[in-house]
Amino acid sequence: MRAGRERIPDLKPLFDALNEHQVGVAPTLADLGPRSADQAWQRRRAKYEAWLSKPAAFLMIAEQDEQAVGYAVVSIGEGYDGWHSPEGIGDLHDFVVLPEMRGRGIGTILMDAVEGELRDAGVEHCRLRVIARNADAVRFYEQRGMEVVSHIMLGRLDNSEHSRARSDDAVASQGHEERANDRSSLAPRAGRLA
Ligand SMILES: CC(C)(COP(=O)(O)OP(=O)(O)OC[C@H]1O[C@@H](n2cnc3c(N)ncnc32)[C@H](O)[C@@H]1OP(=O)(O)O)[C@@H](O)C(=O)NCCC(=O)NCCS
């Protein structure tokens, strides 16, 4: 069922399960290690507050015996510029079912409800990010007809002295070119004056 922002605190155990699953499949993202569960929740919770304060954004909670067993957080994001795309696309930020309840159709019901809500808002597409190593989730989305359309690349910048010197050189030579261009753009005027 659709729920308001006041339910965000109830999501903590479910978010913990999502975070645990994601860190489990990807203990590092490129070279980044995981945050503590509490830190991760504090940060994510602030994002939920921000997303859910936007127009047409929503929180969907699956409940069993009045207990939250799954949720989805959705806001409406921008369309694509290079493709014939509607202006609004449903951005599914997080989606999870409690571990002991997975594989029983709850995720399917939750996702059906998300899609229904988006359709009612006149939105035709749903978009999400999924960690490349989260193969089960990728399969779940693919079974629903979604496809991988982009890859997110992540890597730490080379911070060695050598690479710093290289980038300083690049900036310095760009400066030279700019000064040379300045001189050449001044030259004709000087010519005309002469
Ligand atoms: C992905 C997820 C929300 C699906 O919810 P669910 O209730 O397990 O899904 P359903 O029971 O409706 O559908 C099961 C399908 O989901 C897939 N699936 C993904 N993870 C699964 C799991 N742990 N157990 C069983 N099925 C899983 C399977 O492809 C399965 O299809 P199948 O029945 O043809 O084998 C849930 O498994 C989950 O919370 N996973 C961990 C968190 C996560 O990865 N979230 C997505 C982040 S982008």
The ligand as an ORCA input file, in Angstrom:
! r2SCAN-3c Opt
* xyz 0 1
  C      14.625     -8.641     -5.664
  C      13.499     -8.855     -4.650
  C      12.944     -7.527     -4.198
  C      12.393     -9.684     -5.303
  O      11.379     -9.897     -4.360
  P      10.783    -11.385     -4.147
  O       9.630    -11.278     -3.228
  O      11.885    -12.279     -3.780
  O      10.310    -11.667     -5.630
  P       9.173    -12.697     -6.127
  O       9.011    -13.796     -5.154
  O       7.971    -11.940     -6.508
  O       9.829    -13.185     -7.461
  C      10.871    -14.101     -7.374
  C      11.779    -13.854     -8.523
  O      12.729    -12.893     -8.090
  C      14.028    -13.374     -8.335
  N      14.730    -13.382     -7.054
  C      15.626    -12.442     -6.731
  N      16.142    -12.681     -5.531
  C      15.522    -13.788     -5.060
  C      15.624    -14.536     -3.848
  N      16.491    -14.194     -2.885
  N      14.841    -15.610     -3.687
  C      13.994    -15.970     -4.660
  N      13.860    -15.315     -5.817
  C      14.627    -14.230     -6.024
  C      13.948    -14.673     -9.012
  O      14.255    -14.395    -10.364
  C      12.517    -15.109     -8.885
  O      12.060    -15.547    -10.118
  P      11.636    -17.107    -10.235
  O      10.459    -17.280     -9.317
  O      11.322    -17.239    -11.686
  O      12.838    -17.860     -9.803
  C      13.989     -9.628     -3.395
  O      14.495    -10.860     -3.784
  C      15.028     -8.883     -2.578
  O      14.664     -8.171     -1.638
  N      16.324     -9.062     -2.892
  C      17.386     -8.433     -2.106
  C      17.390     -6.919     -2.239
  C      17.657     -6.492     -3.660
  O      18.543     -6.989     -4.322
  N      16.876     -5.492     -4.123
  C      17.046     -4.904     -5.427
  C      18.017     -3.796     -5.365
  S      18.110     -2.926     -6.922
*
